[in-house]
Amino acid sequence: MKEENMIELITLEDGEKYVIVDTMAINNTPYVYLSRVNHTGDICVRKAVLMEKQEYLVGLDSKYEVALALKMFQEKHKKLVR
């Protein structure tokens, strides 16, 4: 069981470690917002998909999907993003 204050690290296909900054569902699709550990200004957005009973993080399908995911993140955190 993951403790509430534990930081979860994920290694993506680029070999870099990322920390999960936030997660949210948009149109019933779960999105995961990540920040690179060594370069915190590098943000990555992935969506979680279920394949063969296993969850995977995959890239977004279009510029529209990227824009939507970033817009929803900004709206959720608008007090912090000014």
PLY file of the C-alpha trace (Angstrom):
ply
format ascii 1.0
element vertex 82
property float x
property float y
property float z
element edge 81
property int vertex1
property int vertex2
end_header
0.00 0.00 0.00
1.37 3.42 -0.97
1.62 5.88 1.88
-0.09 9.21 1.30
3.09 11.31 1.50
5.27 9.00 -0.62
6.61 10.36 -3.91
6.03 8.03 -6.83
8.79 7.91 -9.47
8.30 6.58 -12.97
10.96 5.91 -15.60
9.71 6.66 -19.10
11.01 5.37 -22.42
13.57 8.20 -22.56
15.30 6.62 -19.54
14.62 9.67 -17.35
12.92 9.52 -13.96
9.71 11.52 -13.49
7.65 12.33 -10.43
3.86 12.30 -10.63
2.68 15.88 -10.10
-1.05 15.30 -10.56
-3.66 13.02 -12.08
-7.12 13.83 -13.36
-9.85 12.32 -15.49
-10.90 14.25 -18.58
-13.85 12.83 -20.53
-13.45 9.55 -18.59
-9.80 9.25 -19.60
-7.19 9.32 -16.81
-4.30 11.73 -17.45
-1.04 11.74 -15.52
1.06 14.90 -15.21
4.76 14.28 -14.68
7.82 16.40 -13.98
11.36 15.26 -14.73
13.32 14.76 -11.50
16.56 16.40 -12.65
14.87 19.21 -14.62
11.67 20.13 -12.79
10.67 22.58 -15.54
10.24 19.66 -17.95
6.60 18.60 -17.81
5.15 15.54 -19.50
1.49 14.55 -19.86
0.50 10.96 -20.50
-2.78 9.10 -20.44
-3.30 5.84 -18.64
-4.69 3.00 -20.74
-5.53 -0.55 -19.76
-4.01 -3.24 -21.97
-4.16 -6.92 -21.09
-5.21 -6.11 -17.49
-2.17 -3.85 -17.02
-2.07 -0.06 -16.89
0.34 1.74 -19.23
1.16 5.41 -19.72
1.01 6.38 -23.37
1.55 9.57 -25.32
-1.32 11.80 -26.33
-2.86 11.40 -29.78
-3.05 14.96 -31.07
-2.21 18.61 -30.50
-5.85 19.09 -29.52
-5.54 16.46 -26.78
-2.33 18.07 -25.48
-3.99 21.50 -25.44
-7.04 20.11 -23.63
-4.96 18.32 -21.00
-2.86 21.43 -20.34
-5.93 23.68 -20.22
-7.64 21.42 -17.67
-4.46 21.33 -15.55
-4.20 25.10 -15.65
-7.87 25.52 -14.69
-7.47 23.12 -11.78
-4.38 24.94 -10.53
-5.14 28.48 -11.70
-4.26 29.96 -8.29
-0.76 28.48 -8.62
-0.28 29.17 -12.36
-0.22 32.94 -12.76
0 1
1 2
2 3
3 4
4 5
5 6
6 7
7 8
8 9
9 10
10 11
11 12
12 13
13 14
14 15
15 16
16 17
17 18
18 19
19 20
20 21
21 22
22 23
23 24
24 25
25 26
26 27
27 28
28 29
29 30
30 31
31 32
32 33
33 34
34 35
35 36
36 37
37 38
38 39
39 40
40 41
41 42
42 43
43 44
44 45
45 46
46 47
47 48
48 49
49 50
50 51
51 52
52 53
53 54
54 55
55 56
56 57
57 58
58 59
59 60
60 61
61 62
62 63
63 64
64 65
65 66
66 67
67 68
68 69
69 70
70 71
71 72
72 73
73 74
74 75
75 76
76 77
77 78
78 79
79 80
80 81
